[in-house]
Amino acid sequence: MNSTLNRQIANALIWALLLTMPYWIGFVGGYTSLASRVVVLALAAMSLNFLLGFTGVLSFGHAAYFGIGAYGVGMTIKYLAPSTPLGILVGMGVAAAAAAIIGTLIVRLRSVYFAMVTIAFGQVFYFIAYRWNAVTGGDDGLSGWRTLPLDFGIGKLDIAGQPLTFYYFVLALFAVAVGIMALLLRSPFGRTLLAIRENERRARFLGIPVEQHIWMSWLISCVFVSLAGTLYALLNNFADPHDLRWDQSGDFVIMAVLGGMRSFWGPLIGAAIFVVLQDYISSQTENWMSFIGLFFVLIVLFFPRGVVGLLRRKAAS
Amino acid sequence: MTQLILFNVFNGLIIGAFYALMALGLSMILNLSGVINFAHGGFLAIGAYLAYSLTPYIGFWGALAVAPILTAIIGLLVERVLIRRLYGRDPLYSLLLTFGLAFMIEDGTRYLWGPETLPFTIPDWLASPLSSDFFFLTGYRVFMVVLVLVTVGALFLVLNRTRLGIRIRAGSDDLETVSVLGVNVRILRNLNFGLGIYLAGLAGVLAAGMLGLQPTIGNELIMPSFVAIIVGGLGSLPGTLLGGLLIGVASGVTAVFFPSASEAVIYVMMGLVLLIRPRGLLGEEGRVL
């Protein structure tokens, strides 16, 4: 009883902080676009964690689907039709198709091998974006398009003009995506995923079709990551081949670990810390890569349970 | 046309030899310790840059002999100080740690030696073509292929004939039993890691002679090495060797007909292998699940 109450208080607190973030982030040295970036990358990290933390499957190639989302929305607006919602849907659809195909190839692999194959497959999309110069802009990225106002028939909402409007647009989609994931995790399907994480062999003996469940979890995770990718491109009015690369995948994983993989909100905290820190370090020094690398090493050695893990342990003792 | 295809097949073989050298080291570490060493490309760069700095003092041959050994010593230290702590924990952590290391090494080499491409001089007689008909067949390229073959031969000799090698192979199959039989597993894993890093360092020196030096020199080789391991078969070193050469030649031949797909083709091969034969060409049954 007490723990559910605590959880409700924590939920309320998190939503209150998210809803008011543009108004207080200035006091801690941030700006509204940074707040949007935190929310977008938090969505990516939380989607990854659906697979990583709640199904126990180690994917290191989620940047590919993030990037497909980003290029999907950019290319739709640039070449197909001038509509932001259509672009988001196309980005998510293409990512879902790619994830469905690759998912069938990899569901039988486990742990390090799963990680290795997901990284390697991720590179295919990087090479496509990098090499297909005429369409994707190659190394320079996809520019020459911009986020278009939402057209509701009765009136238009210009989400791109004001960073504040865009923040709430992002937050609304974040809420929908995160809500769906939370509901899924509470459903029998989500409980089955937890069972697979805890003991795959036992789950298999109970007659659970493990491969199908992992495939579904992978697909859900990839689709929500691609939503984050579309929002990231809309935020920047730009799609970067770097969005697809393996170092981006590593960033998502470290966000999830830093916040706490075993917790639903953990990756949000991890993403917030990571984004703010990266923003700060890259403005201070040219050797930011060393610092980010060192950051990875230190987290693994001294902080493997993440922020939420640490808080829980404190609360328990 | 024949010459063009021959040129690209040979080119692919050289690239494949690099992939194989990298992938063998990665595969050894993965099999015995369950660690994907993301920093393997970084160690390759360390080998290359050490050779660059040593050449003025001890010449090309001296550097070729010494730089990989120094790289291996760095590898032994890294295993001893950092990676050893993560054995037996979720493989996620060793992945993240070596990932961070890769960042630090890349940035470190950039800081120490600068971001520009540095030339790496090889002996004149190695740099000239062997015959005018086959202009692409420079002595250095032939030398590289031969050296890789000799190294791989020596590696398999070590693994099959020496006590250390037999223990490494036994440990890759069943580490617990090997430990119970009185082998010091900590030292075994340490030496195994060093051996893998030695191969990366050697690949680095050779790559420097062909491509010149850049802090990112290892990055282009690490992903294909993963593919080589998967195509060749998990847990099988001969498979890794075969996989490396195969994807090298495949990307070389693709470069003739469809140059922009020369990188993507190896991933298509990986997809096909996973679809038709998930354990890889020479992989052992049951490694996958």
Interface residues (C-beta under 8 A of the other chain):
Chain A: L52 L58 F60 I102 L105 I106 R108 L109 R110 S111 V112 Y113 A115 M116 V117 I119 A120 F121 Q123 V124 F127 I128 R131 W132 W246 D247 G250 V253 I254 V257 N287 M289 S290 I292 G293 L294 F295 F296 V297 I299 V300 L301 P304
Chain B: L30 G34 V35 I36 L82 R85 L86 R89 P91 L92 Y93 S94 L95 L96 L97 F99 G100 L101 A102 F103 M104 E106 D107 G108 Y111 M223 F226 V227 I229 I230 L234 S260 E263 A264 Y267 V268 M270 G271 L274 L275 P278 V288 L289
